[in-house]
Amino acid sequence: MSEIFNIDQTQLVHAWNESLPNVLNKGDQAQVKPDEADQHTLRIHIDTAGHQMYSFDFKCAYVDNREVKVDLMDVEKDGRHVDERTDTIQQLTHDYMRHIHECAQAVQYLTNP
């Protein structure tokens, strides 16, 4: 495994907040925050567009300077926890994970110069 890069987490969070909206579906809202416990991990909150009112929380950990591991932490609908195993949630989760990986590639100018 490659050595973890050494980059300022604040700078990384800023780059993700700039790049992630560009790869998400139109109208989706995202907020990226640092993980307080791990400087190589980000917390990503995504609110879906439209009337569905779903919100997703992901943990995005850098494995090395090019690869991220993305885990779904929670899904809510209108502020209430929902079953993550439904087809709709599984499809949305898959799409958002793909978008998060796209964003990781978009910010490689920072993580893998």
C-alpha angles and dihedrals in degrees: 000000000000121000115266112255122246110233134145107264092215090057091047093050090050091051091049092049089052096045106035097068088056093061099039126090115276111276096018114126124214136187124189121199134176119260103240093210099049127033091205094056131081130197114221125195118190126186114198121233122245132023098320091087094201121157125195130199119202135181112216115192124184110233089185136334093294107028130068131191112216123200128183108232103177145348124203134180116206090343097311128107113251135196107274093203099073118112092243094052092043091052093047091046091051091049093048092047089053090050091049090053089049089053091050088056091048092056096046088108084077102036100038107025 
